[in-house]
Amino acid sequence: MQIRGIKRGQTIELTENIAVPDGSEIILEISPPLPRTPEEHWQQFCQLFGAWSNQPDLDATFTAIAQKRHQNHGRELFNFD
């Protein structure tokens, strides 16, 4: 049986259900993921940035973020004299 999982700290989260009772001892064989080819890397890059392509309110969202970023009025300083 071969399934995928994600390591988080000392826990491995399985990405699918397995028919093993809780409390059962298992043996894991750890294999790092195969390196991606430049073409696979490019496809993932395009897919990631393509996710924002059809959002009509994207410009308004970034404008609002920029306005909030530049509204910093400083902070109150206390006089310790």
Distance bins in CASP14 RR format, pairs under 12 A and 6 or more apart:
PFRMAT RR
TARGET T0000
AUTHOR 0000-0000-0000
RMODE 2
METHOD distances of the structure
MODEL  1
1 14 0 0 0 0 0 1 0 0 0 0 0
1 16 0 0 0 0 0 1 0 0 0 0 0
1 17 0 0 0 0 0 1 0 0 0 0 0
1 18 1 0 0 1 0 0 0 0 0 0 0
1 19 0 0 0 0 1 0 0 0 0 0 0
1 20 0 0 0 0 1 0 0 0 0 0 0
1 26 0 0 0 0 1 0 0 0 0 0 0
1 27 0 0 0 0 0 1 0 0 0 0 0
1 28 0 0 0 0 0 1 0 0 0 0 0
1 29 0 0 0 0 0 1 0 0 0 0 0
2 14 0 0 0 0 0 1 0 0 0 0 0
2 15 0 0 0 0 0 1 0 0 0 0 0
2 16 0 0 0 0 0 1 0 0 0 0 0
2 18 0 0 0 0 0 1 0 0 0 0 0
2 28 0 0 0 0 0 1 0 0 0 0 0
2 29 0 0 0 0 1 0 0 0 0 0 0
2 31 0 0 0 0 1 0 0 0 0 0 0
3 12 0 0 0 0 0 1 0 0 0 0 0
3 13 0 0 0 0 0 1 0 0 0 0 0
3 14 1 0 1 0 0 0 0 0 0 0 0
3 15 1 0 0 1 0 0 0 0 0 0 0
3 16 1 0 1 0 0 0 0 0 0 0 0
3 17 0 0 0 0 1 0 0 0 0 0 0
3 18 1 0 0 1 0 0 0 0 0 0 0
3 19 0 0 0 0 0 1 0 0 0 0 0
3 20 0 0 0 0 0 1 0 0 0 0 0
3 26 0 0 0 0 0 1 0 0 0 0 0
3 28 0 0 0 0 0 1 0 0 0 0 0
3 29 0 0 0 0 0 1 0 0 0 0 0
3 31 0 0 0 0 0 1 0 0 0 0 0
4 12 0 0 0 0 1 0 0 0 0 0 0
4 13 0 0 0 0 1 0 0 0 0 0 0
4 14 1 0 0 1 0 0 0 0 0 0 0
4 15 1 0 1 0 0 0 0 0 0 0 0
4 16 1 0 0 1 0 0 0 0 0 0 0
4 18 0 0 0 0 0 1 0 0 0 0 0
4 28 0 0 0 0 0 1 0 0 0 0 0
4 30 0 0 0 0 0 1 0 0 0 0 0
4 31 0 0 0 0 0 1 0 0 0 0 0
4 33 0 0 0 0 1 0 0 0 0 0 0
5 11 0 0 0 0 0 1 0 0 0 0 0
5 12 1 0 1 0 0 0 0 0 0 0 0
5 13 1 0 1 0 0 0 0 0 0 0 0
5 14 1 0 1 0 0 0 0 0 0 0 0
5 15 1 0 1 0 0 0 0 0 0 0 0
5 16 0 0 0 0 1 0 0 0 0 0 0
5 18 0 0 0 0 0 1 0 0 0 0 0
5 28 0 0 0 0 1 0 0 0 0 0 0
5 30 0 0 0 0 0 1 0 0 0 0 0
5 31 0 0 0 0 0 1 0 0 0 0 0
5 33 0 0 0 0 0 1 0 0 0 0 0
6 12 1 0 0 1 0 0 0 0 0 0 0
6 13 1 0 1 0 0 0 0 0 0 0 0
6 14 0 0 0 0 1 0 0 0 0 0 0
6 15 1 0 0 1 0 0 0 0 0 0 0
6 16 0 0 0 0 0 1 0 0 0 0 0
6 33 0 0 0 0 0 1 0 0 0 0 0
7 13 1 0 0 1 0 0 0 0 0 0 0
7 14 0 0 0 0 0 1 0 0 0 0 0
7 15 0 0 0 0 0 1 0 0 0 0 0
7 28 0 0 0 0 0 1 0 0 0 0 0
7 30 0 0 0 0 1 0 0 0 0 0 0
7 32 0 0 0 0 0 1 0 0 0 0 0
7 33 0 0 0 0 0 1 0 0 0 0 0
8 14 0 0 0 0 0 1 0 0 0 0 0
12 18 0 0 0 0 0 1 0 0 0 0 0
12 26 0 0 0 0 0 1 0 0 0 0 0
12 28 1 0 0 1 0 0 0 0 0 0 0
12 30 0 0 0 0 1 0 0 0 0 0 0
14 20 0 0 0 0 1 0 0 0 0 0 0
14 26 0 0 0 0 0 1 0 0 0 0 0
14 28 0 0 0 0 0 1 0 0 0 0 0
18 24 0 0 0 0 1 0 0 0 0 0 0
18 26 0 0 0 0 1 0 0 0 0 0 0
18 28 0 0 0 0 0 1 0 0 0 0 0
19 26 0 0 0 0 0 1 0 0 0 0 0
20 26 1 0 0 1 0 0 0 0 0 0 0
20 27 0 0 0 0 0 1 0 0 0 0 0
33 40 0 0 0 0 0 1 0 0 0 0 0
34 40 0 0 0 0 1 0 0 0 0 0 0
35 41 0 0 0 0 1 0 0 0 0 0 0
36 42 0 0 0 0 1 0 0 0 0 0 0
36 43 0 0 0 0 1 0 0 0 0 0 0
36 44 1 0 0 1 0 0 0 0 0 0 0
36 45 0 0 0 0 0 1 0 0 0 0 0
37 43 0 0 0 0 1 0 0 0 0 0 0
37 44 0 0 0 0 0 1 0 0 0 0 0
38 44 0 0 0 0 0 1 0 0 0 0 0
38 45 0 0 0 0 0 1 0 0 0 0 0
39 45 0 0 0 0 0 1 0 0 0 0 0
39 46 0 0 0 0 0 1 0 0 0 0 0
40 46 0 0 0 0 0 1 0 0 0 0 0
40 47 0 0 0 0 0 1 0 0 0 0 0
41 47 0 0 0 0 0 1 0 0 0 0 0
41 48 0 0 0 0 0 1 0 0 0 0 0
42 48 0 0 0 0 0 1 0 0 0 0 0
42 49 0 0 0 0 0 1 0 0 0 0 0
43 49 0 0 0 0 0 1 0 0 0 0 0
43 50 0 0 0 0 0 1 0 0 0 0 0
44 50 0 0 0 0 0 1 0 0 0 0 0
44 51 0 0 0 0 0 1 0 0 0 0 0
45 51 0 0 0 0 0 1 0 0 0 0 0
46 52 0 0 0 0 0 1 0 0 0 0 0
46 53 0 0 0 0 0 1 0 0 0 0 0
47 53 0 0 0 0 0 1 0 0 0 0 0
49 58 0 0 0 0 0 1 0 0 0 0 0
50 58 0 0 0 0 0 1 0 0 0 0 0
51 58 0 0 0 0 0 1 0 0 0 0 0
52 58 1 0 0 1 0 0 0 0 0 0 0
52 59 0 0 0 0 0 1 0 0 0 0 0
52 61 0 0 0 0 1 0 0 0 0 0 0
52 62 0 0 0 0 0 1 0 0 0 0 0
55 61 0 0 0 0 1 0 0 0 0 0 0
55 62 0 0 0 0 0 1 0 0 0 0 0
57 63 0 0 0 0 0 1 0 0 0 0 0
57 64 0 0 0 0 1 0 0 0 0 0 0
58 64 0 0 0 0 0 1 0 0 0 0 0
58 65 0 0 0 0 0 1 0 0 0 0 0
59 65 0 0 0 0 0 1 0 0 0 0 0
59 66 0 0 0 0 0 1 0 0 0 0 0
60 66 0 0 0 0 0 1 0 0 0 0 0
60 67 0 0 0 0 0 1 0 0 0 0 0
61 67 0 0 0 0 0 1 0 0 0 0 0
61 68 0 0 0 0 0 1 0 0 0 0 0
62 68 0 0 0 0 0 1 0 0 0 0 0
62 69 0 0 0 0 0 1 0 0 0 0 0
63 69 0 0 0 0 0 1 0 0 0 0 0
63 70 0 0 0 0 0 1 0 0 0 0 0
64 70 0 0 0 0 0 1 0 0 0 0 0
64 71 0 0 0 0 0 1 0 0 0 0 0
65 71 0 0 0 0 0 1 0 0 0 0 0
END
